[in-house]
Amino acid sequence: MNKKKKKKAVAGLLVATLVTTIPWTTGFAEGQKWTNVNAYEEQDGSKFNSENYDFVKFSQIGAKLSSIEKQSNRVKVEVRGTSADGNPLYVVTIADPTTQGKFGKIQSLRKQMFKNPGKAQDWITANPDFKVPIMINGSIHGTEFVGSDAVLQLIERFATQNDAETKKILANNILIFNVVQNPDGRVNATRFNGEGIDLNRDFITQSQPETQETVALIKEWNPMVFLDTHGYVKNYAPNRQGLIEPCTPPHNPNYEYDLYNKWAYQQAEAMEANIMADNASFKGDLYKTMQGVYVPQRDDAAGWDDYPPIFTPMYAMYHGAYGHTLEAPTNDWDGVHWQYDAIMGALKFTTENKQAMITDQIEMFKRGISFDHPFHPDDFFPKAYLLPVDEKDPTVTDKAVNHLLKNDIEVEQAAKAFTADGKTYPKGTYIVRMDQAKAGLANTMLWDGEDITNDTPAMYDISAWSLPELWGFEAVPTQTSVDVTSTKVTQVTEQGSVIGKGPFLIPNSSVKAVNLANALLQQGVAVKRDPNGNFYIEAAANEISAVVKASGLKIESTTKVPADAVALSSLKVAILKDGGMGKQQSHSGTKLALKRLGFDVTEVTPVEVVEKGLNRFDVFVYSGTESLISTNLSEANKEFGFQNASQLDLFKANVNAFINKGGKYIAVGAGASRATKTLGLTDDTINTGGSNSNGIVKVDYEGTGVTAGYAQDDLGFVYRPVWYTGTDNDKVVANLANSKDFFIAGHWAGNAAAKGQAVIVKEQTKDVTLIGLEAGFRDHTDYLFRLLSNAIFEK
């Protein structure tokens, strides 16, 4: 399931591709072979699910879709890219045959909603035979097999059946099926994709190809309804089986929630009614005795929120969709049947209410364009955000602007210098005006966030995600009108340059800057680094020109290389691999951060460290759950950790031998910090906050060495917060700010105990660094990635 209560291009591939058997994933070719939870797809089972059934194997789906397409003139089957592991992403569009050739026109008409929403509403009133797009997302979590199986049954029905209900639905709707949103997870029987990322946490970052494909589909169609299939929820309320959103509070204030809830709640009850009307068709006793479905908004007060835009339906809501998570009760054919009935209930409801529903969807866009938000405080939305650009290193702002554009957010660029709120901004400053259709999405990405600790007893996942604060670019909100000639931005292209004859300075300014230094090292170019983290290159301009141009940075000559700059070498970094404890790969975000910084990264399992040691590496990073070195694991988790208690002693011995021979050990986050204590590598007291506490914090960094490039009164991010006391034997290089307002945004009850405490420490007697901040969280905290590179390079 996508949350827990209380804790709580390849598009143009030939059709022949669809009938090609998908090769087995190659991730098991080397290293430890996990077969219990990360099952090869033909093994059917997963110890994380109590029920198993003969679900449709991913290798069969392409041929099945091709066969259906040949039988029907209503169906269009496409491969819209590939997953992290290279598996095809199938999209099936079904519509009345007379509609098929008009998809482009229909999409153009929908885009008019963002320009002339009033006229669009009038057109809908005058043309009652219009079609509305409905998007159904299949199994974003790989082990939740029932969603895609229900999608396949629905595709077959709407492709081939001619009953009155089928024809009526097709006369009013266009159905877009994202058949298997996570093929890697379905193949491997994992919740996450081939990169170890939970895709249903990736919709603010959009780091993965599968997420990017879904975002592109949502942007292309702007579906009126978005249904996301999941499992498994049962007994959340007496005799209520499964779950259908809408959610409990807190609701993100960037929604036009009144317009959403007006229809989403009724649609949820319509889905429930359709399930219950078919009650006699279910086989299991759980279903025969159920009296309804758990609808969080109706049946609970807190614990199943729709606050962060990281979840698929919540993200779709910012595009005007009535988004629902559908959680089936069981992993069996009854669960498939539940999903099928729920989706049919939604389609029937939409068909009966489409005109009023789409009128209100357009009203959301109208409010944005009119800058008229009747249920928000007058100053909640700024008039605009101003994004000034660093001329030498524009890469962070460039990334942000392209991200906004990919999300259908309008961006302009100032044609000359201008003044706002008494400050002068240079020519080239980007402007995100908030009188636009998708103002809510723009604001949720660009605002600082808020502290909601006192608003709800608990949050399941992140409660703060500010792109400016966590990606490291400036976005200045203004409540005044920005009066400057500007041009519309469609895409930002980067090209770096080399200026002068050298030596050249690469500032320690961004992920791209560190990646450039690593790229040059790997090409055999000599690189030095000073205590402030800046890099120096004593090479001819033509020797480095190509790689610098690709980086997007402007590299200039400097007068001389500082005497205290130290020569670097290309380092081999190992990261401890979590194969899937608790259904997630807890190291995957940090792994991706290290790769984006340009390091040579190898994943090593706990057993591999026991059997092979770490001598072939320079750096060992532990970023993940402390359970990776536990000797008391559940049957479902055991394969990912130690197979017997004696292996912990061998692990300790090999890690200590590595450190004693000059190896560097870095722990990131609460779990790794607790593990470091278990390994005897620190005598600090490891203090942790609640498991669902997270947010953006103020941090005072020392500013050199491990924290080079960061300052006093700076920012960090915590998730299951950790801080250190008893640090007499350490060098403390960063503290949480010693002020009452050190916690800026998110949810963290009892945070006062952490105020002013150490959050990054370096052991004095051995090369061991503890980073309490989530420096590589889900490939999202770009601004903090350089803490990892600093720690790696620092002698």
C-alpha positions in Angstrom: 0.0 0.0 0.0 1.1 3.5 -0.5 0.8 4.7 3.1 0.2 3.2 6.5 -2.4 4.2 9.1 -1.5 6.2 12.1 2.3 5.6 11.6 0.9 5.5 9.1 12.7 7.7 -26.5 11.1 4.6 -26.8 7.6 5.7 -27.7 8.2 5.0 -31.3 9.1 1.3 -31.0 7.6 -1.0 -33.5 4.5 -2.9 -32.5 6.6 -6.0 -32.9 8.3 -5.0 -29.6 5.1 -5.7 -27.8 5.2 -9.4 -28.6 8.8 -9.8 -27.7 9.3 -11.8 -24.5 10.9 -9.5 -22.0 14.3 -10.9 -20.9 15.0 -11.7 -17.3 16.3 -8.8 -15.3 20.1 -8.9 -15.2 20.5 -7.5 -11.7 21.1 -11.0 -10.3 24.0 -11.9 -12.6 26.6 -10.9 -10.0 26.9 -10.9 -6.2 24.4 -12.3 -3.7 21.2 -13.9 -5.2 18.1 -12.9 -3.4 15.2 -15.1 -4.2 12.7 -14.9 -1.4 11.4 -11.4 -1.6 13.1 -10.2 -4.7 11.7 -13.3 -6.5 12.3 -13.9 -10.1 8.9 -13.2 -11.6 8.1 -16.9 -12.4 8.4 -17.9 -8.8 5.1 -16.2 -7.9 5.7 -15.6 -4.2 6.7 -12.9 -1.9 7.1 -13.3 1.9 5.9 -9.7 2.3 2.4 -10.8 1.2 0.4 -13.4 3.1 -1.7 -14.3 0.0 -0.2 -15.3 -3.3 -2.0 -16.1 -6.6 -1.2 -16.8 -10.2 -0.9 -13.2 -11.3 -0.2 -12.3 -14.9 3.6 -12.3 -15.4 5.1 -9.2 -16.9 6.7 -11.2 -19.7 3.2 -12.1 -20.9 1.7 -8.6 -21.0 3.2 -7.3 -24.2 1.8 -10.2 -26.2 -1.5 -10.0 -24.5 -1.9 -6.3 -25.3 -0.9 -6.9 -28.9 -3.5 -9.6 -29.2 -6.2 -7.4 -27.8 -5.2 -4.5 -30.1 -5.6 -6.8 -33.2 -9.2 -7.6 -32.1 -10.4 -4.0 -31.6 -10.5 -0.7 -33.5 -11.0 1.1 -30.2 -7.5 0.4 -28.9 -4.1 2.1 -29.2 -1.1 0.4 -27.6 2.2 2.2 -27.1 5.5 1.8 -25.5 6.1 5.1 -23.8 9.7 4.6 -22.7 11.5 2.1 -20.5 12.0 1.6 -16.8 15.2 1.9 -14.8 16.0 -1.8 -15.7 15.0 -1.3 -19.4 11.5 -2.9 -19.3 8.9 -1.4 -21.6 6.3 1.0 -20.2 3.0 0.1 -21.8 0.2 2.7 -22.3 -3.2 1.7 -23.7 -5.7 4.3 -24.8 -9.3 3.2 -25.4 -12.0 5.3 -27.0 -14.9 5.1 -29.3 -13.5 4.5 -32.8 -14.9 7.9 -34.0 -12.8 9.6 -31.3 -9.5 7.8 -32.0 -8.4 10.2 -34.8 -9.3 13.3 -32.8 -6.9 12.8 -29.8 -4.8 15.7 -30.8 -7.8 18.0 -31.2 -9.2 16.9 -27.8 -5.8 17.6 -26.1 -5.7 21.0 -27.8 -9.1 21.8 -26.5 -8.1 20.8 -23.0 -5.1 23.2 -23.3 -7.6 26.0 -23.9 -8.7 25.5 -20.4 -5.5 27.0 -19.3 -5.9 30.1 -21.5 -9.6 30.8 -21.7 -11.2 28.7 -19.0 -14.5 30.7 -19.1 -14.8 30.0 -22.8 -14.0 26.3 -22.2 -16.8 26.1 -19.7 -19.2 27.6 -22.2 -18.1 25.2 -24.9 -18.7 22.3 -22.6 -22.2 23.5 -21.9 -22.9 23.8 -25.7 -21.3 20.5 -26.6 -22.6 17.7 -24.2 -21.2 14.9 -26.3 -17.6 15.8 -25.4 -15.3 13.1 -24.0 -13.3 13.4 -20.8 -10.0 11.6 -20.2 -9.8 9.2 -17.3 -6.4 7.8 -16.3 -5.9 4.5 -14.5 -2.5 3.7 -13.1 -1.5 0.0 -12.7 0.6 -1.2 -9.8 3.2 1.5 -9.0 4.3 -0.9 -6.3 5.5 -4.1 -7.9 4.2 -6.5 -5.2 0.7 -5.1 -5.4 0.0 -7.2 -8.4 -3.8 -6.9 -8.3 -3.9 -3.4 -9.9 -2.3 -4.3 -13.2 -4.3 -7.5 -13.4 -7.6 -5.5 -13.0 -6.3 -3.0 -15.6 -5.8 -5.9 -18.0 -9.3 -7.2 -17.5 -10.7 -3.7 -18.0 -8.7 -3.2 -21.2 -10.1 -6.5 -22.5 -13.6 -5.5 -21.6 -13.5 -2.0 -23.1 -11.7 -3.3 -26.2 -14.1 -6.1 -27.1 -17.4 -5.9 -25.3 -20.6 -4.2 -26.7 -23.0 -4.2 -23.7 -24.9 -1.0 -23.0 -22.8 0.0 -20.0 -19.5 -0.4 -21.9 -20.8 1.6 -24.9 -22.2 4.4 -22.6 -18.8 4.8 -20.8 -16.9 4.9 -24.1 -19.4 7.4 -25.5 -18.4 9.8 -22.7 -14.8 9.0 -21.8 -11.4 8.3 -23.1 -9.6 5.7 -21.0 -5.9 5.9 -20.6 -4.3 2.9 -18.9 -0.7 3.1 -17.6 -0.7 -0.7 -17.6 2.3 -1.5 -15.3 3.8 1.7 -13.9 6.6 -0.3 -12.2 7.6 -3.2 -14.5 10.9 -3.7 -12.6 9.0 -4.3 -9.4 6.5 -6.7 -11.0 9.4 -8.7 -12.5 11.4 -8.8 -9.3 8.5 -8.9 -6.9 9.6 -5.7 -5.1 7.8 -2.5 -4.1 10.5 -0.4 -5.7 12.0 -0.1 -9.2 15.3 -1.3 -10.4 17.1 1.7 -8.9 15.6 0.9 -5.5 13.3 4.0 -5.6 9.7 3.9 -4.4 8.1 5.5 -7.3 5.1 6.6 -5.2 7.4 8.9 -3.3 9.0 10.4 -6.5 6.5 12.8 -7.8 8.0 16.0 -6.5 11.6 14.9 -7.5 10.7 12.9 -10.6 14.1 11.3 -10.6 13.1 8.0 -12.3 12.1 7.3 -15.9 8.8 5.6 -14.8 7.8 8.7 -12.9 8.8 11.0 -15.7 6.6 9.0 -18.1 3.6 9.2 -15.8 4.1 13.0 -15.4 4.3 13.4 -19.2 1.0 11.4 -19.6 -0.7 13.5 -16.9 0.5 16.7 -18.6 -0.5 15.4 -22.1 -4.1 14.5 -21.1 -4.9 16.5 -17.9 -7.2 13.6 -16.9 -10.4 14.6 -15.1 -10.1 11.5 -12.9 -7.0 9.7 -11.8 -7.2 6.3 -10.2 -4.1 4.7 -8.6 -4.2 1.0 -7.9 -2.6 -0.4 -4.7 -2.9 -3.0 -2.0 -3.3 -4.2 0.7 -5.6 -2.7 3.3 -8.1 -4.6 5.4 -9.8 -4.2 8.8 -8.9 -0.5 9.1 -12.5 -0.2 10.4 -14.9 -3.0 11.5 -16.1 -4.9 8.4 -14.8 -2.3 6.0 -12.3 -3.8 3.6 -10.0 -2.0 1.3 -9.5 1.7 1.1 -10.7 4.5 -1.2 -9.5 8.1 -0.8 -10.3 11.1 -0.2 -8.1 11.5 2.8 -8.0 12.7 6.4 -6.4 16.1 7.2 -4.0 17.7 6.9 -4.8 18.7 3.3 -2.0 20.6 1.5 -3.1 24.2 1.5 -2.0 24.6 -2.2 -5.0 22.6 -3.4 -8.3 24.1 -4.3 -9.7 21.5 -2.0 -13.3 22.6 -2.0 -13.5 21.9 -5.8 -11.8 18.5 -5.4 -13.7 17.3 -2.4 -17.1 18.3 -3.8 -16.8 15.4 -6.3 -14.1 13.1 -4.9 -16.1 12.1 -1.9 -19.2 11.3 -3.8 -17.1 9.3 -6.3 -15.5 7.3 -3.5 -18.9 6.3 -2.2 -20.0 5.4 -5.7 -17.0 3.1 -6.0 -17.9 1.6 -2.6 -21.5 1.1 -3.7 -20.4 -0.7 -6.9 -18.2 -3.1 -4.9 -20.9 -3.9 -2.4 -23.5 -4.4 -5.2 -21.2 -7.2 -6.5 -20.6 -8.7 -3.1 -22.0 -12.1 -4.0 -19.3 -12.6 -6.6 -16.4 -12.7 -4.2 -15.0 -16.0 -3.0 -13.3 -15.2 0.3 -15.1 -14.9 3.7 -13.4 -11.5 4.2 -15.4 -10.1 1.3 -18.6 -11.9 2.0 -18.9 -10.3 5.5 -17.7 -6.8 4.6 -20.1 -4.0 5.1 -18.3 -1.4 3.1 -14.9 0.2 2.3 -12.7 2.3 4.5 -12.9 5.9 3.3 -10.4 7.8 5.4 -12.2 11.2 5.2 -15.5 9.6 6.4 -14.2 6.9 8.7 -11.2 8.5 10.5 -9.8 11.7 11.9 -6.1 11.5 11.0 -3.5 9.1 9.7 -4.1 8.9 6.0 -3.3 12.4 4.8 -3.0 13.8 1.3 -0.5 16.5 2.3 2.8 15.8 0.3 2.7 15.9 -3.5 5.0 12.9 -3.7 2.2 10.4 -4.2 0.8 9.9 -7.7 -2.9 10.8 -7.1 -1.9 13.8 -4.9 0.4 15.0 -7.7 -2.4 14.5 -10.3 -4.7 16.7 -8.2 -2.5 19.7 -9.0 -3.4 19.2 -12.6 -7.1 19.3 -11.8 -7.7 15.6 -11.5 -10.0 14.0 -8.9 -7.3 11.7 -7.6 -7.9 8.5 -5.7 -5.7 5.8 -4.2 -7.5 2.4 -4.4 -6.2 -0.1 -1.9 -7.4 -3.6 -2.4 -7.8 -5.8 0.7 -6.0 -8.9 -0.5 -3.3 -10.2 -2.9 -5.5 -12.7 -4.8 -8.2 -12.8 -7.5 -10.7 -11.4 -5.0 -8.4 -8.4 -4.7 -8.3 -8.1 -8.5 -12.1 -8.2 -8.5 -12.3 -5.5 -5.9 -10.1 -3.2 -8.0 -12.2 -3.9 -11.1 -15.4 -3.1 -9.3 -14.0 0.1 -7.8 -12.8 1.4 -11.1 -16.1 0.5 -12.8 -17.9 2.4 -10.0 -15.7 5.5 -10.7 -16.3 5.3 -14.5 -20.1 5.0 -14.0 -20.1 8.0 -11.7 -17.9 10.1 -14.0 -20.2 9.2 -17.0 -23.3 10.5 -15.1 -21.6 13.6 -13.8 -19.0 14.6 -16.3 -20.3 18.0 -17.2 -20.5 19.3 -13.7 -17.2 17.6 -12.7 -15.2 19.1 -15.7 -16.7 22.5 -15.1 -15.3 22.5 -11.6 -12.0 21.1 -12.9 -11.8 24.1 -15.2 -12.8 26.3 -12.3 -9.5 25.4 -10.6 -7.6 26.7 -13.6 -9.8 29.8 -13.7 -8.9 30.6 -10.1 -5.2 30.3 -10.9 -5.4 32.6 -13.9 -7.7 35.1 -12.1 -5.5 35.0 -9.0 -8.7 34.4 -7.2 -8.5 31.8 -4.4 -11.6 32.2 -2.3 -10.7 29.7 0.4 -7.1 30.9 0.9 -5.8 33.9 2.9 -5.2 36.9 0.7 -1.4 36.7 1.0 -1.0 32.9 0.8 0.0 32.9 -2.9 2.6 35.5 -3.9 2.2 37.5 -7.0 5.4 35.9 -8.4 8.6 34.1 -7.6 11.8 35.6 -8.8 14.7 33.1 -9.6 18.0 35.0 -10.1 20.8 33.0 -11.8 24.4 32.6 -10.8 26.3 33.5 -13.9 29.2 31.2 -13.3 27.2 28.2 -12.1 23.7 28.4 -13.4 23.2 24.7 -13.3 21.0 24.5 -10.2 18.6 27.2 -11.4 18.6 25.7 -14.9 17.5 22.3 -13.5 14.8 24.0 -11.5 13.4 25.9 -14.4 13.4 22.9 -16.7 11.6 21.0 -13.9 8.9 23.6 -13.6 8.4 23.6 -17.4 8.1 19.8 -17.5 5.3 20.2 -14.9 3.3 22.6 -17.0 4.3 25.6 -15.0 4.8 28.8 -17.0 8.2 30.6 -16.6 9.3 33.9 -18.1 12.8 35.5 -18.3 13.4 39.2 -17.8 14.8 41.0 -20.9 16.4 43.6 -18.8 17.2 44.5 -15.2 14.3 45.4 -12.9 13.5 46.3 -9.3 11.1 44.4 -7.0 10.6 45.2 -3.3 13.5 47.6 -3.4 16.0 45.0 -4.7 17.4 45.1 -8.3 17.4 41.9 -10.2 19.6 41.4 -13.3 18.6 40.7 -16.9 18.0 37.0 -17.3 16.2 36.5 -14.0 13.5 33.9 -14.2 9.9 34.9 -13.2 7.2 32.5 -12.2 4.0 34.6 -12.2 1.3 33.1 -10.1 -1.6 34.2 -12.2 -1.5 30.9 -14.1 -3.7 27.9 -14.4 -1.5 25.5 -12.2 -0.6 28.1 -9.6 -1.1 25.5 -6.8 1.5 23.1 -8.3 3.9 26.0 -8.8 3.5 27.2 -5.2 3.8 23.7 -3.7 7.1 23.3 -5.5 8.5 26.7 -4.7 7.2 27.7 -1.2 9.2 27.2 2.0 6.6 25.0 3.5 5.1 25.1 7.0 5.5 23.5 10.4 2.4 21.3 10.8 3.6 19.5 14.0 0.6 20.8 16.0 -1.9 20.2 13.2 -2.0 16.4 13.3 -0.7 13.6 15.7 1.4 12.0 13.0 2.5 12.0 9.4 3.4 8.9 7.5 5.8 10.5 5.0 7.6 13.8 4.3 5.9 17.0 5.4 8.4 19.4 3.7 10.0 19.3 0.3 10.8 22.9 -0.8 12.7 22.7 -4.1 14.5 26.0 -3.5 15.7 25.0 -0.1 16.5 21.4 -0.9 17.9 21.9 -4.4 19.8 25.0 -3.5 18.5 27.8 -5.8 17.0 31.1 -4.9 13.2 31.7 -5.3 12.1 35.0 -3.9 8.4 35.4 -3.4 7.0 38.9 -4.0 3.5 40.3 -3.3 4.1 43.2 -5.7 3.5 43.2 -9.4 6.7 42.6 -11.5 6.7 45.1 -14.3 9.4 44.2 -16.7 9.6 43.1 -20.4 10.0 39.3 -20.4 10.0 36.4 -22.8 8.3 33.0 -22.4 10.7 30.2 -21.6 10.3 26.8 -23.3 13.5 25.1 -22.3 16.8 25.9 -20.8 19.9 24.5 -22.5 23.3 24.4 -20.8 26.7 24.9 -22.3 29.7 25.6 -20.1 32.8 27.4 -21.2 36.5 27.7 -20.3 37.8 31.3 -20.0 41.5 32.1 -19.7 44.7 30.0 -19.8 44.7 28.6 -16.3 45.1 27.5 -13.7 41.3 27.0 -13.6 39.0 27.3 -10.6 35.9 25.0 -10.2 33.9 26.5 -7.3 32.4 24.1 -4.7 29.0 25.4 -5.8 26.8 22.5 -7.0 26.3 18.9 -7.8 27.4 19.6 -11.4 30.6 21.3 -10.1 31.7 18.2 -8.1 30.7 15.9 -10.9 33.0 18.0 -13.2 35.9 17.6 -10.8 35.3 13.8 -10.7 35.0 13.6 -14.5 38.3 15.3 -14.9 40.0 13.0 -12.3 38.7 10.0 -14.1 40.2 11.3 -17.4 43.6 11.5 -15.7 43.6 15.3 -15.3 45.3 16.5 -12.1 42.8 18.1 -9.6 43.5 19.8 -6.3 41.0 20.8 -3.6 41.3 23.6 -1.0 39.8 23.6 2.5 36.8 25.5 1.2 36.1 22.6 -1.2 37.0 24.5 -4.4 38.8 22.6 -7.1 41.8 23.7 -9.1 42.9 22.4 -12.5 46.4 23.0 -13.9 45.8 21.8 -17.5 45.5 23.3 -20.9 42.1 24.8 -21.8 41.7 22.5 -24.8 42.3 19.5 -22.6 39.3 20.2 -20.4 37.0 22.1 -22.8 34.7 19.3 -23.9 33.8 18.1 -20.4 33.4 21.6 -19.1 31.0 22.5 -21.9 28.9 19.5 -21.0 28.8 20.5 -17.4 27.1 23.8 -18.0 29.6 25.7 -15.8 31.7 28.7 -16.7 35.3 28.0 -15.6 37.7 30.9 -15.3 41.4 31.3 -14.6 42.6 32.1 -11.1 45.8 33.8 -10.1 47.3 30.8 -8.4 46.5 27.5 -6.7 46.4 27.9 -2.9 49.4 26.4 -1.1 47.0 24.4 1.2 45.2 22.8 -1.8 45.6 19.0 -1.7 45.9 16.7 -4.7 43.0 14.4 -5.3 42.7 10.9 -6.7 39.8 9.1 -8.3 38.3 7.2 -5.4 36.4 3.9 -5.3 33.3 4.2 -3.1 31.4 1.3 -1.6 27.9 1.7 -0.2 26.2 -0.9 2.0 23.3 -2.4 0.0 19.8 -2.8 1.4 18.2 -5.4 -0.7 14.7 -4.5 0.5 14.3 -4.6 4.3 10.8 -3.5 5.2 9.9 -3.4 1.5 12.3 -0.6 0.7 16.0 0.0 -0.3 17.0 2.4 2.4 20.4 3.2 0.8 19.1 4.0 -2.7 18.8 7.8 -2.5 22.3 8.2 -1.2 23.6 5.8 -3.9 22.0 8.0 -6.6 23.4 11.1 -5.0 26.9 9.7 -5.1 26.5 8.7 -8.7 25.3 12.2 -9.6 28.3 13.6 -7.9 30.4 11.5 -10.3 31.8 8.9 -7.9 32.6 5.3 -8.9 30.1 3.6 -6.6 29.7 -0.1 -5.9 26.9 -1.6 -3.8 28.1 -4.3 -1.4 25.8 -6.5 0.7 26.5 -7.2 4.4 27.5 -10.7 3.6 29.9 -9.5 0.9 31.6 -7.3 3.4 31.9 -10.4 5.6 33.2 -12.7 2.9 35.4 -10.2 0.8 36.2 -7.3 3.1 36.6 -3.8 1.8 40.2 -3.6 0.8 39.4 -2.9 -2.9 37.7 0.4 -1.9 38.8 3.8 -0.5 35.5 4.8 1.1 32.7 2.9 2.8 29.3 4.6 3.1 26.6 3.2 5.4 23.3 4.9 4.6 20.3 2.9 5.6 18.5 0.9 8.3 20.5 -0.4 11.3 18.8 -3.7 10.7 21.3 -4.4 7.9 23.7 -5.5 10.7 21.0 -7.0 13.0 21.4 -10.6 14.0 17.6 -11.0 14.7 15.9 -10.5 11.4 12.4 -11.7 10.3 12.2 -14.4 7.7 11.2 -11.9 5.1 14.3 -9.7 5.8 16.9 -12.3 6.7 18.2 -12.8 3.2 19.3 -9.1 3.0 21.4 -9.2 6.2 23.5 -11.7 8.2 22.7 -15.3 7.9 24.0 -16.1 11.4 25.1 -14.2 14.5 28.8 -14.9 14.0 28.8 -12.8 10.8 28.4 -9.6 12.8 31.8 -10.2 14.4 33.4 -10.8 11.0 31.7 -7.7 9.6 33.1 -5.6 12.5 36.6 -7.0 12.0 36.6 -6.3 8.3 35.3 -2.7 8.7 37.9 -2.0 11.4 40.7 -3.5 9.3 39.6 -1.2 6.4 39.7 1.9 8.6 43.0 0.9 10.2 44.6 0.7 6.8 43.5 4.2 5.9 40.0 3.6 4.6 37.3 6.2 5.2 33.9 5.4 6.9 30.9 7.6 6.5 27.5 7.1 8.1 24.5 9.0 6.9 21.2 9.3 8.9 19.7 7.8 12.0 19.9 4.1 11.1 23.5 4.2 10.0 24.4 6.3 13.1 22.9 3.6 15.4 24.7 0.9 13.4 28.0 2.8 13.8 27.5 2.7 17.6 26.9 -1.1 17.4 30.1 -1.5 15.4 32.0 0.3 18.1 33.2 3.0 15.8 31.9 5.9 18.0 31.2 6.4 21.6 28.7 9.2 21.0 25.2 8.9 22.3 22.9 8.5 19.3 19.6 10.3 19.9 16.7 9.9 17.5 13.3 11.4 16.9 10.1 9.6 15.9 10.1 7.4 12.8 7.6 9.7 11.1 9.3 12.9 12.0 10.9 14.9 9.2 11.5 18.3 7.9 13.7 21.3 7.0 15.9 22.6 9.7 18.3 25.5 10.4 21.9 24.3 10.7 25.1 26.1 11.7 27.9 24.6 9.7 31.6 25.2 10.4 32.1 26.0 6.8 35.4 24.2 5.9 36.4 20.6 5.4 33.4 18.3 5.7 31.0 21.3 5.7 32.9 23.4 3.1 30.4 25.5 1.0 27.9 25.7 3.8 27.5 28.5 6.4 26.0 29.5 9.7 22.2 29.9 9.7 22.0 27.5 6.7 19.7 24.7 5.9 19.4 20.9 6.3 16.9 18.1 6.0 16.1 15.4 8.6 14.0 12.2 8.3 13.8 10.2 11.5 16.0 13.0 13.0 19.2 12.1 14.7 21.6 14.2 16.8 24.7 13.4 18.8 25.6 14.1 22.5 28.7 12.9 24.4 30.9 14.2 21.6 34.0 15.0 23.6 36.1 12.7 21.4 34.8 14.2 18.2 35.2 17.3 16.1 31.7 18.8 15.8 31.4 20.4 12.4 27.7 21.2 12.3 24.9 21.8 14.9 21.2 22.2 14.6 20.6 26.0 15.2 20.3 26.9 18.9 17.1 28.8 18.5 13.4 28.0 19.1 12.6 28.3 15.4 15.4 25.9 14.2 12.6 23.6 12.8 11.3 25.4 9.7 8.9 23.1 8.1 7.6 19.6 8.4 6.4 17.5 11.4 8.5 16.8 14.4 7.0 16.4 17.8 9.4 16.9 20.7 12.0 18.6 18.7 13.1 20.9 21.5 15.5 18.3 22.8 17.5 18.5 19.6 17.9 22.3 19.5 21.6 23.3 19.3 22.9 19.7 19.3 25.6 18.3 17.1 24.4 16.9 13.8 27.7 16.2 11.9 30.7 14.9 13.8 34.1 13.6 12.8 35.9 11.1 15.1 39.3 12.5 16.2 41.2 9.1 16.3 39.9 7.4 13.2 38.5 8.4 9.8 34.8 8.0 10.8 32.3 10.7 10.0 28.7 10.8 11.1 26.3 12.9 9.1 22.9 13.2 10.9 21.3 15.1 8.0 19.7 13.2 5.1 22.3 14.3 2.6 21.1 12.0 -0.2 17.4 11.6 0.6 15.5 10.0 -2.4 17.8 11.8 -4.9 16.0 15.0 -3.7 18.2 16.9 -1.3 20.6 18.1 -4.0 21.7 21.1 -1.9 23.1 18.6 0.7 24.8 16.2 -1.7 28.1 18.1 -1.3 28.3 17.1 2.3 28.9 13.6 0.9 31.6 14.7 -1.5 33.2 16.9 1.1 33.4 13.9 3.5 34.8 11.7 0.9 37.5 14.1 -0.3 38.4 15.4 3.2 41.7 14.0 4.5 
